[in-house]
Amino acid sequence: MNAIIDYQIACEGSFYEKNLPSVADVEKWVSLVLNHLKVGQQELTVRFVENDESQALNSTYRGKEKPTNVLSFPFEAPPGVTLNLLGDLVICVPVIEQEAHEQNKKIPHHYAHMIVHGTLHLLGYDHIDDDQAETMEALEIHILSQLGIDDPYQEH
């Protein structure tokens, strides 16, 4: 595995906890991204949170007053410091589950998609314009297909 995961649950006692992916699943999903892009071993934090923490972070860093499915915080090393630290992903559990239900997707598949999506953001991919979105979505579709997951952008 190329991924070293600091796995954090900040929604303990929540009924959502039963659907969380395992550490092994998260490692596999992130490693698929790293291997596909020929990136060496990387460490990242994946933190599973409730709506309030996601909304606070989304407000502070993106100016949006609502929780969101995944937030990506790339690590920026000080000059002269070399670390294999990719950054942090903050996954909002209630949003993931609600979106999976609304989009008629399996919850584990939506978690896989959002972790692949967030990892690509940590690696510098974005979807601000159409060309970037097309590139990023093609990568997501290809990586998820290796897990037997259908194109997450197709209409259900």
C-alpha positions in Angstrom: 0.0 0.0 0.0 1.2 3.5 -0.8 -1.2 5.2 1.6 -0.6 5.7 5.3 -3.9 6.8 6.8 -4.4 8.6 10.0 -8.1 7.5 10.4 -10.2 9.7 12.7 -13.8 9.4 13.7 -15.3 12.6 15.1 -18.9 11.3 15.1 -18.7 8.7 17.8 -21.9 7.5 19.2 -23.6 8.5 16.0 -25.9 6.0 14.2 -23.8 6.9 11.1 -20.8 5.1 12.5 -22.0 1.7 11.4 -21.7 2.6 7.7 -18.1 4.1 7.9 -15.6 2.5 5.6 -12.8 0.5 7.3 -9.2 1.8 7.5 -8.3 -1.0 5.0 -10.9 0.3 2.5 -9.6 3.9 2.8 -6.0 2.7 2.4 -7.0 0.7 -0.7 -8.9 3.6 -2.3 -6.2 6.2 -1.7 -3.5 3.7 -2.8 -5.3 3.2 -6.1 -5.1 6.9 -6.8 -1.5 7.1 -5.8 -0.5 4.1 -7.8 -2.5 5.2 -10.9 -0.7 8.6 -10.8 2.7 7.0 -10.0 3.0 8.9 -6.7 5.1 7.3 -4.0 4.0 6.6 -0.5 2.0 9.4 1.1 0.5 9.9 4.5 -2.9 11.6 4.9 -5.5 12.2 7.6 -9.1 11.1 6.8 -11.4 12.5 9.4 -15.1 11.5 9.5 -17.3 14.3 11.0 -20.8 15.5 11.6 -22.6 18.4 9.9 -21.5 21.1 12.4 -17.7 20.5 12.0 -18.1 20.3 8.2 -20.1 23.5 8.1 -17.7 25.4 10.3 -14.7 24.4 8.1 -16.6 25.0 4.9 -17.5 28.5 6.2 -14.0 29.3 7.4 -12.1 28.1 4.3 -14.6 28.4 1.5 -17.1 31.0 2.6 -20.0 28.5 2.3 -22.5 28.3 5.2 -23.4 24.6 4.8 -21.8 21.3 5.4 -20.3 19.6 2.3 -19.4 16.0 1.4 -15.6 16.3 1.4 -13.1 19.0 2.2 -9.4 18.7 1.1 -6.6 20.5 2.9 -3.3 19.9 1.1 -0.2 20.0 3.3 2.2 22.8 2.3 5.7 22.1 3.7 7.9 25.0 4.8 10.8 25.6 2.4 13.5 23.1 2.9 11.3 20.5 4.6 10.5 17.3 2.7 7.7 15.1 4.1 5.5 12.5 2.4 2.5 14.2 4.0 -0.2 14.8 1.4 -2.8 16.6 3.6 -6.2 16.1 5.3 -9.6 15.0 4.0 -12.6 15.8 6.1 -15.6 13.6 5.2 -19.1 14.7 6.4 -20.9 11.5 7.2 -24.5 12.8 7.2 -23.9 14.5 3.8 -22.4 11.4 2.3 -25.3 9.2 3.5 -27.9 11.7 2.3 -26.3 12.1 -1.1 -26.0 8.4 -1.5 -29.7 8.0 -0.7 -30.8 10.9 -3.0 -28.6 9.7 -5.9 -29.6 6.0 -5.4 -26.0 5.0 -4.8 -24.6 2.4 -2.4 -23.1 4.2 0.7 -19.7 2.4 0.4 -19.5 3.4 -3.2 -20.2 7.0 -2.4 -17.5 7.0 0.3 -15.0 5.5 -2.2 -15.9 8.2 -4.7 -15.5 11.0 -2.3 -12.2 9.7 -0.9 -10.8 9.3 -4.5 -12.2 12.8 -5.4 -10.7 14.3 -2.3 -7.3 12.6 -2.8 -7.2 14.0 -6.3 -7.8 17.5 -4.9 -4.8 16.9 -2.5 -2.7 16.1 -5.5 -3.6 19.3 -7.3 -6.6 18.3 -9.4 -9.6 20.5 -9.6 -12.9 21.0 -11.4 -13.1 24.8 -11.6 -13.4 24.9 -15.4 -14.8 22.4 -17.8 -11.4 21.0 -19.0 -10.2 20.5 -15.4 -13.5 18.9 -14.5 -13.3 16.5 -17.5 -9.8 15.4 -16.6 -10.6 14.9 -12.9 -13.9 13.1 -13.6 -12.2 10.8 -16.1 -9.6 9.8 -13.5 -12.3 9.2 -10.9 -14.3 7.0 -13.3 -11.3 5.0 -14.2 -10.1 4.5 -10.6 -13.6 3.6 -9.4 -14.0 1.1 -12.2 -11.1 -0.8 -10.8 -13.2 -1.3 -7.7 -16.2 -2.4 -9.7 -18.0 0.9 -9.0 -20.1 2.4 -11.8 -19.5 5.9 -13.2 -20.7 8.1 -10.3 -21.6 10.9 -12.8 -24.1 8.9 -14.7 -27.8 9.5 -14.0 -29.5 6.8 -12.0 
